[in-house]
């Protein structure tokens, strides 16, 4: 994601999306809580799914809801881990990471 936000067009492409500030914000973000919330919503939708009669339109919609919440539960943490690991790897290069990265 950092390289999508700031493509590596030149060696000095690391700005705000690659900064230590963003890395710090990710470390205090509540991705675990977001994941738990998504899982709870998926479980609630799954319980509603069990009460629907097979073949009714609401069942299909509820099944889609279950799948979306389960996907988002994994995506929330996957996004944070992927972003953070990218920053860690970039920090080990000779260019390193900027503190804030707001300069032009």
Backbone as a ProteinNet text record, in pm:
[ID]
protein_1_A
[PRIMARY]
XXXXXXXXXXXXXXXXXXXXXXXXXXXXXXXXXXXXXXXXXXXXXXXXXXXXXXXXXXXXXXXXXXXXXXXXXXXXXXXXXXXXXXXXXXXXXXXXXXXXXXXX
[TERTIARY]
80.8	0	86.1	196.3	275.6	324	362.8	411.2	297.9	177.1	62.2	31.4	37.4	12.1	124.5	245.9	364	450.3	420.2	493.7	644.1	719.7	866	919.7	880.6	924.6	1069.7	1115.5	1254.8	1298.4	1428	1476.9	1424.9	1376.5	1327.1	1174.7	1109.9	964.2	901.1	979.6	924	887.6	757.9	705.3	617	500	413.2	368.9	330	281.5	391.1	517.4	630.6	693	627	690.3	677.6	762.6	756.4	627.5	573.2	446.2	334.4	328.9	227.1	250.8	375.7	407.2	364.1	387.8	344.5	193.6	126.6	-20.4	-75.5	-12.2	-55.6	-37	70.6	97.9	-2.7	-62.6	-161.1	-304.4	-320.8	-455	-512.5	-639.8	-705.8	-755	-662.3	-699.6	-753.5	-702.7	-754.8	-899.6	-932.2	-1070.9	-1160.7	-1107.7	-1184.5	-1210.8	-1108.4	-1124.5	-1229.4	-1224.4	-1321.3	-1462.8	-1477.5	-1608.5	-1661.2	-1574.9	-1615.6	-1656.4	-1582.2	-1615.2	-1749.3	-1774.8	-1903.4	-2019.3	-2000.2	-2104.8	-2126.5	-2017.6	-2029.7	-2103.9	-2072.5	-2139.9	-2289.1	-2321.6	-2462.7	-2536.2	-2473	-2534.2	-2549.1	-2450.4	-2458.4	-2576.3	-2599.7	-2715	-2845.8	-2852.7	-2972	-2985.1	-2871.4	-2870.8	-2934.4	-2903.9	-2957.9	-3109.5	-3165.3	-3310.8	-3385.8	-3314.7	-3380.9	-3408.2	-3516.5	-3553.8	-3467.4	-3410.2	-3330.8	-3412.4	-3346.8	-3410.9	-3473.3	-3488.1	-3548.8	-3442.6	-3482.8	-3385.8	-3307.6	-3370.6	-3303	-3185.2	-3197.1	-3087.8	-2962.5	-2979.8	-2865.7	-2800.4	-2882.9	-2831.2	-2756.9	-2812.7	-2749.2	-2619.7	-2616.8	-2493.9	-2385.4	-2423.3	-2327.8	-2275.9	-2364.4	-2323.1	-2222	-2246	-2152.4	-2015.5	-2015.2	-1888.6	-1814	-1884.9	-1820.3	-1758.9	-1832.2	-1777.9	-1658.3	-1662.9	-1547.8	-1426.5	-1449.6	-1340.6	-1280.2	-1364.7	-1315.8	-1239.7	-1278.2	-1206.5	-1061.8	-1040.8	-904.3	-832.1	-903.4	-841.5	-791.9	-863.7	-824	-685	-663.2	-533.6	-429.2	-469.1	-376.4	-323.2	-410.5	-368.5	-263.6	-292.4	-201.2	-66.3	-67.9	57	136.7	68.2	136	197.5	122.6	172.5	293.1	277.8	386.6	511.5	495.1	612.3	681.8	606.1	666.3	751.5	697.5	774.5	899.3	888.4	1004.8	1113.7	1074.8	1173.7	1234.4	1152.2	1205.5	1298	1271	1353.2	1494.1	1509.3	1641.7	1728.3	1673.9	1753.1	1835.7	1927.8	2013.5	1932.4	1824.5	1737.7	1656.8	1624.9	1546.9	1407.7	1348.8	1215	1220.8	1138.9	1132.1	1051.9	1074.2	997.5	851.8	830.1	694.5	671.7	766.9	756.6	666.3	652.2	564.8	639	769	844.3	826.4	844.1	819.3	929
-119.3	0	127.1	133.8	257.4	290	186.8	211.7	237.2	203.5	241.6	389	429.2	570.1	660.9	612.4	687.3	596	588	495.9	522.7	416.7	425.3	475	596.4	655	701.4	736.2	776.2	734.7	739.9	695.3	778.9	898.8	986	990.1	880.4	876.9	865	835.3	811.8	943.4	965.9	1086.3	1042.3	1102.1	1078.8	933.2	868.5	729.6	633.2	675	593.6	645.2	733.7	799.8	719.1	755.6	694.3	733	849.5	892.6	796.1	760.8	665.6	528.9	487.3	360.5	360.7	472.1	483.5	481.4	549.1	549.9	409.8	333.7	195.3	111.4	140.2	59.6	85.5	203.5	231.6	216.9	195.7	174.6	46.1	41.2	-71.5	-173.9	-230.4	-328.1	-455.8	-492	-610.3	-592.4	-471.1	-442.9	-441.1	-386.1	-385.6	-528.5	-612.4	-751.4	-820	-797.5	-859.3	-810.8	-682.1	-627.5	-692	-708.1	-772.7	-917	-986.2	-1126.6	-1137.5	-1044.9	-1046.3	-1021.4	-927.4	-899.9	-1019.8	-1086.7	-1206.7	-1316.3	-1332.9	-1434.8	-1404.1	-1276.3	-1236.3	-1262.7	-1229.2	-1254.4	-1404.6	-1481.8	-1627	-1683.9	-1630.9	-1676.5	-1644	-1525.9	-1490.3	-1582.2	-1617.3	-1705.2	-1839.9	-1891.1	-2020.9	-2018.9	-1901.5	-1892.4	-1876.9	-1851.2	-1835.1	-1970.5	-1976.8	-2097.1	-2104.7	-2221.3	-2233.4	-2190.5	-2112.5	-2067.4	-1929.4	-1874.2	-1740.8	-1634.3	-1522.3	-1418.3	-1362.1	-1352.6	-1298.9	-1386.5	-1514.9	-1607.7	-1574.9	-1549.4	-1516	-1385	-1287	-1157.8	-1172	-1250.1	-1270.7	-1350	-1446.8	-1521.4	-1428.2	-1339.3	-1241	-1152.7	-1113	-1032.5	-1107.4	-1234.5	-1317.1	-1318.2	-1343.3	-1351.7	-1218.9	-1109.6	-977.6	-947.6	-972.5	-944.7	-1033.9	-1159.2	-1248.7	-1201.9	-1159.5	-1106.3	-982.4	-890.3	-767.6	-795.1	-899.5	-935.7	-970.5	-1045.8	-1080.5	-964.6	-888.2	-776.8	-667.7	-642.2	-536.3	-562.2	-681.1	-714.3	-735.6	-797.4	-818.2	-687	-587.1	-456.2	-397	-398.5	-338.7	-409.8	-541.8	-618.8	-597.5	-598	-575.9	-436.9	-336.9	-199	-184	-235.1	-223.2	-298.8	-418	-493.5	-422.5	-357.1	-279.8	-167.2	-96.8	12	-39.6	-152.5	-210.3	-243.9	-305.6	-340.6	-215.4	-114.1	10.6	81.4	68.8	134.3	75.8	-46.8	-110.6	-74.5	1.7	42	165.7	201.6	319.2	447.9	456.1	575.7	586.4	473.9	474	530	579.9	638.9	780.8	870.6	1005.3	1004.6	1104	1114.6	1146.3	1253.8	1294.3	1283.4	1326.1	1313.6	1413.2	1532.5	1633.1	1728.8	1723.8	1816.1	1778.6	1877	1856.1	1780.6
0	0	0	75.7	71.4	-69.8	-146	-281.4	-379.9	-344.9	-427.5	-403.5	-277.2	-243.8	-292	-284.7	-328.8	-415.4	-544.4	-632.4	-631.3	-645.7	-642.5	-776.5	-815.1	-942.4	-934.7	-815.3	-796.2	-656	-627.6	-496	-378.6	-406	-298.7	-293.4	-328.2	-331.6	-193.2	-94.2	40.1	107.8	117.6	182.5	299	311.9	427.1	441.5	332.3	340.7	385.9	372.7	414.9	545.2	614.8	729.4	858.9	953.1	1086.1	1157.9	1124	1184.2	1144.7	1017.2	971.9	1036.2	1043.8	1110	1255.3	1323.8	1463.1	1476	1383.1	1385.6	1365.6	1278.3	1257.7	1383	1456	1574.3	1686	1688.8	1793.3	1742.7	1611.1	1556	1614.6	1617.8	1683.4	1581.9	1507.1	1405	1467.2	1584.4	1652.7	1692.5	1740.6	1776.7	1652.7	1542.8	1418.1	1371.8	1382.7	1342.5	1429	1558.5	1648.6	1617.6	1589.9	1554.4	1426.7	1327.2	1201.3	1225.7	1309.8	1339.7	1411.7	1504	1575.5	1479.4	1386.9	1288.8	1197.2	1160.9	1077.9	1153.7	1281.5	1362.2	1376.4	1396.3	1408	1276.4	1165.2	1035	1011.1	1056.9	1041.4	1119.8	1238.4	1316.5	1244.2	1182.3	1104.2	982.5	923.7	807.3	840.3	958.6	999.5	1014.7	1038.1	1056.8	924.4	814	685	620.1	547.9	474.1	348.1	317.8	194.5	72.6	-13	-135.5	-127.7	-6.5	1.3	-28.2	-89	-127	-7.8	108.1	226.6	267.3	241.3	275.7	195.2	66	-19.2	24.5	56.6	101.9	233.9	324	454	439.2	349.5	323.9	270.7	180.9	129.5	242.9	333.2	448	534.3	559.7	637.8	570.4	440.8	367.6	367.6	351.8	351.6	487	596.6	730.1	761.5	717.4	740.7	660.7	537.4	456.4	522.3	567.2	629.7	759	831.2	954.2	923.1	817.8	778.3	713.3	633.7	561.1	655.4	763.3	857.1	913.1	961.9	1019.8	910.3	800.6	689.6	634.1	623.9	576.2	670.3	799.7	898.1	899	897	900.8	772.3	659.4	532.2	523.3	565.3	562.6	654.7	777.2	875.2	830.4	774.5	731.1	615	528.4	419.9	478.3	577.6	638.8	709.7	777.5	845.5	744	634.9	532.3	469.1	440.7	385.1	484.2	612	714.1	717.8	671.4	675.8	555	459.6	343.1	376.8	288.7	313.9	314.9	241	240.9	370.2	431.3	553.7	532.8	641.8	637.2	691.5	634.9	691.2	820	905.6	1029.5	998.4	921.9	886.9	736.6	657.4	512.3	443.9	501.9	441.4	350	345.3	259	112.5	27.2	-115.9	-183.2
[MASK]
++++++++++++++++++++++++++++++++++++++++++++++++++++++++++++++++++++++++++++++++++++++++++++++++++++++++

